[in-house]
Amino acid sequence: MIDTVYMGGEVQPLRVRLIGCGRELLDEGGIDAVGLRAVARHAGVSHGAPRRYFPTHKALLAAIAASGFADLSEDLRSAVASETDPVARLRQTAHRYLAFAGTHRTLFELMFRHDLLEGSGEDLRQHSKPLFETVVALAADAGAAKPDVVALNLWTQLHGVATLRATRSIEVIAGDVDVDAFVAQLIDLHLRGRV
């Protein structure tokens, strides 16, 4: 059994390569473009190779989603590390969240498709819950009396902004909106209320 592949001058674990190829296909053609055979073809391996790591299509999609959560988590960690002021840390996290959603639109959509990924064998809550807990901790550091409530409000509103931006609905409804200023106002509104 081959567990590694030689690609682009480096040896790479096959599972990692398959997930990477799945992400490339996802970027190019959306969720419908990502199938076990398509990933195998894109990776240059036999059509049966992905089944050793991903017994079902859902398992492959869930692994791709988990890799997205890992990347987003790392991005948010670096955002938090780059600021010392608690409110600035919360703002930076919000901006990075929206930037990730804009840069990785189809991956971001897949990451939150729990309806599609349920029963995949991958417990995506273990990846998404720590992200929420990070926002709760940041809200607490910024002075929120009920940080879990503030975090949930902010997360849902940020996710809504990300979704509306992806479909260009914000521009249709409100014209040219300075999203950075809007997010800063959103955070200040929630923190001022000290919900």
C-alpha positions as CSV (number, residue, x, y, z in Angstrom):
1,M,0.0,0.0,0.0
2,I,1.3,3.4,-0.9
3,D,0.7,6.0,1.8
4,T,2.7,8.8,0.2
5,V,2.9,10.4,-3.2
6,Y,5.7,12.3,-4.8
7,M,4.3,15.6,-6.1
8,G,6.1,18.8,-7.1
9,G,9.4,17.7,-5.7
10,E,8.2,16.6,-2.3
11,V,6.8,13.5,-0.7
12,Q,3.3,14.1,0.7
13,P,1.0,11.8,2.7
14,L,-1.6,10.5,0.3
15,R,-4.5,11.5,2.6
16,V,-3.2,15.1,2.7
17,R,-2.8,15.0,-1.1
18,L,-6.4,13.8,-1.6
19,I,-7.8,16.5,0.7
20,G,-5.7,19.1,-1.2
21,C,-7.0,17.9,-4.5
22,G,-10.5,17.9,-3.2
23,R,-10.1,21.5,-2.1
24,E,-8.8,22.4,-5.6
25,L,-11.8,20.8,-7.2
26,L,-14.1,22.5,-4.7
27,D,-12.6,25.9,-5.6
28,E,-12.9,25.2,-9.3
29,G,-16.4,23.7,-9.5
30,G,-18.2,23.7,-6.2
31,I,-19.4,20.8,-4.0
32,D,-20.8,18.9,-7.0
33,A,-17.3,18.7,-8.6
34,V,-15.8,16.8,-5.6
35,G,-16.3,13.1,-6.0
36,L,-14.0,10.2,-4.9
37,R,-13.2,9.4,-8.6
38,A,-12.6,13.0,-9.5
39,V,-10.3,13.5,-6.6
40,A,-8.4,10.3,-7.5
41,R,-8.0,11.5,-11.1
42,H,-6.9,14.9,-10.0
43,A,-4.4,13.4,-7.6
44,G,-3.1,11.0,-10.2
45,V,-3.8,7.9,-8.2
46,S,-6.0,4.8,-8.8
47,H,-9.8,5.4,-8.5
48,G,-9.9,3.1,-5.5
49,A,-7.1,4.9,-3.5
50,P,-9.4,7.5,-1.8
51,R,-11.6,4.8,-0.4
52,R,-8.8,3.7,1.9
53,Y,-9.1,7.0,3.7
54,F,-12.6,8.1,2.9
55,P,-15.1,5.2,2.8
56,T,-17.9,7.6,1.6
57,H,-18.3,10.8,-0.3
58,K,-19.5,12.4,2.9
59,A,-16.3,11.4,4.6
60,L,-14.2,13.0,1.9
61,L,-16.3,16.2,2.1
62,A,-16.1,16.3,5.9
63,A,-12.3,15.9,5.8
64,I,-12.1,18.8,3.4
65,A,-14.3,20.8,5.7
66,A,-12.2,19.9,8.7
67,S,-9.1,21.1,6.9
68,G,-10.9,24.4,6.3
69,F,-11.7,24.7,10.0
70,A,-8.0,24.0,10.8
71,D,-6.9,26.8,8.4
72,L,-9.5,29.2,9.8
73,S,-8.5,28.4,13.3
74,E,-4.9,29.1,12.5
75,D,-5.8,32.4,10.8
76,L,-7.9,33.5,13.8
77,R,-5.1,32.5,16.2
78,S,-2.6,34.7,14.4
79,A,-5.2,37.6,14.4
80,V,-5.5,37.3,18.1
81,A,-1.7,37.2,18.6
82,S,-1.2,40.3,16.5
83,E,-3.2,42.6,18.8
84,T,-3.0,43.3,22.6
85,D,-6.2,45.5,23.0
86,P,-9.2,43.2,23.7
87,V,-11.6,45.1,21.4
88,A,-9.0,45.3,18.6
89,R,-8.5,41.6,19.0
90,L,-12.2,41.0,18.5
91,R,-12.3,43.3,15.5
92,Q,-9.3,41.6,13.9
93,T,-10.9,38.2,14.4
94,A,-14.1,39.4,12.8
95,H,-12.1,40.8,9.8
96,R,-10.1,37.6,9.4
97,Y,-13.3,35.6,9.5
98,L,-14.9,37.6,6.7
99,A,-11.6,37.6,4.7
100,F,-11.5,33.8,5.0
101,A,-15.1,33.5,3.9
102,G,-14.4,35.8,0.9
103,T,-11.2,34.1,-0.2
104,H,-12.4,30.5,0.3
105,R,-16.1,30.9,-0.6
106,T,-17.0,27.3,-1.5
107,L,-14.9,25.9,1.3
108,F,-16.5,28.2,3.8
109,E,-19.9,27.1,2.5
110,L,-19.0,23.5,2.8
111,M,-17.7,23.9,6.4
112,F,-21.1,25.0,7.6
113,R,-23.2,22.4,5.6
114,H,-23.9,20.2,8.6
115,D,-27.0,19.0,6.8
116,L,-24.8,17.6,4.1
117,L,-22.0,16.3,6.3
118,E,-24.1,14.7,9.1
119,G,-23.3,11.0,9.4
120,S,-19.9,11.4,7.7
121,G,-18.0,10.0,10.7
122,E,-16.2,13.3,11.2
123,D,-17.3,15.1,14.3
124,L,-17.1,18.6,12.9
125,R,-18.2,20.1,16.2
126,Q,-14.8,19.3,17.5
127,H,-13.5,21.8,14.9
128,S,-16.2,24.5,15.0
129,K,-16.9,24.6,18.8
130,P,-13.3,25.8,19.6
131,L,-13.8,28.7,17.2
132,F,-16.9,29.8,19.0
133,E,-15.2,29.4,22.3
134,T,-12.4,31.7,21.1
135,V,-15.0,34.4,20.3
136,V,-16.6,33.9,23.7
137,A,-13.2,34.4,25.4
138,L,-12.5,37.5,23.3
139,A,-15.9,39.0,24.1
140,A,-15.3,38.3,27.8
141,D,-11.8,40.0,27.6
142,A,-13.5,43.0,25.9
143,G,-15.9,43.4,28.8
144,A,-19.1,41.7,27.8
145,A,-21.2,40.7,30.8
146,K,-22.6,37.7,28.9
147,P,-19.8,36.8,26.6
148,D,-21.6,33.7,25.2
149,V,-24.6,35.8,24.2
150,V,-22.4,38.5,22.6
151,A,-20.3,35.8,20.8
152,L,-23.4,34.1,19.4
153,N,-24.8,37.4,18.2
154,L,-21.6,38.4,16.6
155,W,-20.9,35.1,15.0
156,T,-24.4,34.8,13.5
157,Q,-24.2,38.4,12.2
158,L,-20.7,38.0,10.8
159,H,-21.8,34.7,9.1
160,G,-24.7,36.6,7.7
161,V,-22.5,39.3,6.4
162,A,-20.1,36.7,4.9
163,T,-23.1,35.0,3.1
164,L,-24.6,38.2,1.9
165,R,-21.2,39.4,0.6
166,A,-20.7,36.1,-1.2
167,T,-24.0,36.5,-3.1
168,R,-23.5,40.3,-3.6
169,S,-26.8,40.9,-1.8
170,I,-25.4,43.7,0.4
171,E,-24.6,45.8,-2.6
172,V,-28.1,45.2,-4.1
173,I,-29.8,46.2,-0.8
174,A,-27.6,48.8,0.6
175,G,-25.3,50.0,-2.2
176,D,-21.6,50.5,-1.5
177,V,-21.1,49.5,2.2
178,D,-17.8,49.9,4.0
179,V,-17.8,46.4,5.5
180,D,-14.8,47.1,7.8
181,A,-16.6,50.1,9.3
182,F,-19.9,48.2,9.6
183,V,-18.2,45.3,11.5
184,A,-16.5,47.8,13.8
185,Q,-19.9,49.4,14.5
186,L,-21.4,46.0,15.1
187,I,-18.8,45.0,17.6
188,D,-19.0,48.4,19.4
189,L,-22.8,48.2,19.5
190,H,-22.7,44.7,21.2
191,L,-19.9,45.7,23.6
192,R,-21.5,49.0,24.5
193,G,-24.6,47.2,25.6
194,R,-22.4,44.8,27.6
195,V,-25.1,42.2,26.8
